Amino acid sequence: MSICILGIESSCDDTSAAVICDGVLRSNVIASQAVHEAYGGVVPELASRAHQQNIVPVVSEAIKRAGIGKEELNAIAFTRCPGLMGSLLVGTSFAKGLATALDIPMVDVNHLQAHVLAHFIQDPGTPYNPPKFPFLCLLVSGGNSQIIRVEAYNKMKVIGQTIDDAAGEAFDKCAKVMGLPYPGGPVIDRLAKEGNPRAFALHKPHIAGLDYSFSGLKTSFLYLLRDKIKEDPAFIENNKNDLCASLQATIVEILMDKVYKAVKETGIKEVAVGGGVSANSAVRGAFEQYAARYGWTIHLPKLSFTTDNAAMVAITGYYKYLDHDFCSLDKAPFARVEL
């Protein structure tokens, strides 16, 4: 008999539901919120309201596409942390109500752990080649930049992380000051392909160990714009592609320098990347270059699994279900939590 897990993701501005049966993806439905584009970032109150509107139809569609009835579900996995509190409350409350109605267990999921385990989703029609334990995972998103040593599905240790801004924040904040639309990361990636990555020299931090810092890079970028605009008010418009290329190249170099150091220190050459920024073409290209140069075995997630999605929540819930690691109804969500 199949083990079918419904996953619910509502940590930020995407409402998503997915069904995984015996580790194989049966459906993955995502409703994005365009309302935030006008504000240049996610507005928490608007996000939680949109989740309330979207969660019922999204879950219903996920179950329908999976080709099962809700009575065939064995458990409901939901993102409990980290994320926007209002958004998490919507997903958590819905999961509690549905689990109670169906009399099935709940599985609480750490959103960051789910990004790592996205590599273990068996997606029909896509080659299945998950990382072998132990492996290193660079987790890069709008709110997190971490290097994680993964010993097992349920045993992970952060060995390096940002001490201030994350890589995704650097992309989005620098895009905003250039007048680019939100989210800025994909726009910078597109424009950078037409620019010169060596056009402008930007600050690269010198942080001990495997930790990251991106606040200094962001500040140096702002100072560069300020000084150049004094000389030429049209500087940004005339140099947009080169600015994006230089910024992206510097961020990727900062990321890869630490990953390379982590590989040398641990001796682990099985290396994965996850999170929203792992969709960036320069990040993916850098991983391929380092793999060819240093003999790494790399794992790049399918693009649909890089952003927030319920498939990664469902696969995490599947492995926790096998371990009988369930969540009681009295558990509350957390906005911030360590991996």
N, C-alpha and C positions, 0 to 999 in steps of 0.2 A: 504494500500500500504506500502511495506517495506521501511525502511530507511536504505540505504546501504552506508557505509563509507569506503573509501579506506585509509588505513594508510600507511605512508612511514617513515621509520626509517633509518637515515644515520649519526648518531651522532659520531660514532667512526670507527670501522673497519668491521662492518657487514652491508650489504645492505639488507634491509628487506621490504616486502610489505605484507599487509594483508587486507582482506575484512571482515567487520562485518555488519550483517544485523539485525536490531532490537535487538542489544546486543548479538547476537549469532555469534560465529566465523565460517566463511565459508572457509577461507583459511589463511595460514600464511607461507610465503616463505622467507627463509633466505639464503643469499650467504655469506659465511665466507671468510676471506682473510688469506690464509696460508703464504703469502709473508713475514709477519712480524716476523715469528718464528725465522728466521736466525738472527734477530737484537735484540732479547730479549725484544721487546716492539713494540708498534705501531709507525710506521713512518708516520707522517701526510701527506706528499706529496704522498707517495705510496697509502695511504688509499683513498685520494680524487680521484686519477686516477682510482683505482679499482672500486669506486662507479660509476664513469662515464661509465665504461664498463658494470657494472652489473645492473644498475637501470632499463633500458628498459626491458630486458628479465625477471627480477624479478617481476616487476609490471605486465607485460603481463601474466606471469604464475599465479600470485595471482588472477587476474581477471578471467582467464580461469578456475582455480580450484574452484573458488567460484560459477561457473555455471551461471554467469550473463554476460551481455554485458556492455561495459564501459558507454553506454548511460543510464544505470540503476543506476549509482552512483549518490548519492545526494550531496556528499561533499568529499573533499580530506583533510585529516588530515596529518600534517607533523611535524617532530621534528624541532622546531625552536631554542631550547636551552636546556641545555648547551651541549657542545661537541667540537670537532675539527672544526675550522672555515671552512676549505676547504671542509670537509665532509658534514657539514651542508649546505653549499652553493649549493652543488650538489642536495641534496634532496629538498631544498627550491626552487631552480630554476626549477626543474622538476615539482614540485607541482604547481607552478605558471603557467607554460606552459600548463599543462594538464587541470587545472581548467579553464583557459581562453578558451582553445579549446572546452571544454565541456559546458562552460557557467554555471558552478556550483561554490558554495562558497568554500573558504578554511578555515581550522581551524588550528591555530598554537598550538602546544603542547609542554609543558615543560616536558622534558625527565624524570625528577625526579618524577613529579606528575604522569606520566604514569606508572612508576614502582609501585606506590602505588595502582593505579586503576586497575592494572593487576589482582587483586583479584576479579574483577567484570566481567571478561570475562566469558561468557557462552560457554563452550567448549562441543560440543555434545559427549555423551558417558562418560562424567566426571561429578561426583556429583557437583551441584552448591550450595555452601554454603558461600556466601560472608560475610565479616565482617559487624557487625551492628554498626551504628554511635551512639556515638563517639567511635573511637578506636585508639590505638597507633600503629604505624608502625615503625619498625627498618629497615631503608633503608641502605643496605651495598653493596658497589660495589668497583670497582677499583679506583674511584675518589671521592666517597662520603661515609660518615658514619654519619647518622642522626637518631634522634628519632623524629617522627612527630606525632602531635596530629591531627587527622582527624575528623572534625565535619560534613563534607558533601563532595560531589564530588568536589565542587569548593571552599571549605574552609579548608585549611590546615595550620598548624603553626609548624615550627621547634622549638622544645623545648630543643634540644641538638644536637651538631654536633662536628666533629673533628676540632681541632685547628691547625692541621698540616697534617700528612699523614692519608689516609683512611685505613680501614682494608684490602681492596684488594691490596693496594699498599704495605702494610707490607708483605703480602703473596708473591707477585711477586718479590719484591726487595730482600727478604731473600732467595727466591728460586734461584734467579740469582746468588747470591754469593756462593751458594752451587753447582752451575753448572747444575741446573735443567732446563729443557726446558720451554719456554714461551707458554701459560700463566702458571704461577707457582702454582696458587691456587689449581686447580684440581689435579696436580701432588702431592703436599704436602698432600692433602686430601687422596689420594690413599696410599701413603707411610706411613702416620700416623697410618693407621689401623693396621700396623705390628709393631708399636713402642710403647715405654713406655712414656706416657704423663708426668710422674713425673721424667724422667731421668735427666732433666736439669732445673734449676731454672732461670727464665728470669725476667727482670724488668717489673713491672706493675706500670703505672703512677698513681699519686694521683692528679686528676684534680677536682676542685670544681664543684658542680652542676651536670648537665647531659651531659656536654661536654666530648669529647674523645680526646685522644692523642696516637699516635702509633709510633712517631719518637724515643722516648726513648727505646721502646721495640726493634725496629729495630737496634738501636745503641748497646744495650746490647747483642743482638744476634751476631752482627759483632765482638764485643770484645771477646765474648766467642769463636768464631771460630778462631780468631787471636791467642789467648792464647793457645788454645788446639793444633792448627796446629804447633806451635813452639815445642811442646813436641812430636807430632806424625803427620807427614806430611799426613798420610792417615786417619786422624781423621774423616773427613767428610764422606768419603766412608764407613768407618767402623761403623759409627753411624748415617747414613742418616735417617733411620726410626725413631730412638729415637729423633733426632733433629726436624724432621717434626712433630712428635707427641707432643713434648713439646711446639713448637712454636704454633701449632694449638690450643692446649688446653689453652694456655695463651691468645691468641687473643679472643677466644670464651668466656673465663671468663671475660675479660675486657668488651666485648660487653654486656654480660648478666647482669653484676653487675649494669650497668647504666639503662638497661631496667627494671630490678627489682625495682630500685630506682624510675623510672618514674611511674611505676604502683602504688607504694606506695604513691607517691606525688599527683597523679591525681585521684586515686581510680578507674581507668579504667582497667578492667581485660580482655577486648577484645583486643587481641594483634596479630599483623600480622608482617611478615617479607618479604622484597622484595629486588631486586637487585641481581647482579651476585653472591655475596658471600652467598646468601640465598640458593644456591645449595649445599653448603658445608654440608657434612653429620654430622659433629660435631655441627654445628649451628642448624641444624634441630633437632638433638637429644637433644640438650640443651633446645630448646623450648618445646619439648614434656615432658622433665623432669620437667621443671618449671610449666608447665600446670598441671601435675599430683600432684605436691607438693603444689602449691599455688592456684589452682582452676581457672587458666586462661582459657579462650577460645581462642585457637590459630588458626592462618590461615597461612599455608605454601603453597606457590605458586607451581603450576605444574612446573617441572624442565624446560620445554621448554619456560616458561614465566619468568624465572629468569634472563637470559641473555638479551642483547638488541634485541628486536623483535618489529615488526610492529603491532602485535595484541594489545599490550598495548597502542600503539599510536592511533589505530583505536577506541578502547573502550573509551579512553579519548575524542577523537574527536566526538564520538557518543553522549556523555553526553553534550558536549559543543554545539553540533548542536541542541539538544533539547532546550537549553537555548538561541539559536540564537546568540551565541558568536562566530562571524566570524572574519576573518583576512583579511585586505586589501592587495592589490598587492604590496604596497610600503613597507611592513614590511621586515626588514632584520634579519638574524639570529644573535644570540649572543653566544660567546664562553662560557661565564660564567654568571650565573644569580642566584639569590636567589629563593627558592621555593615560 
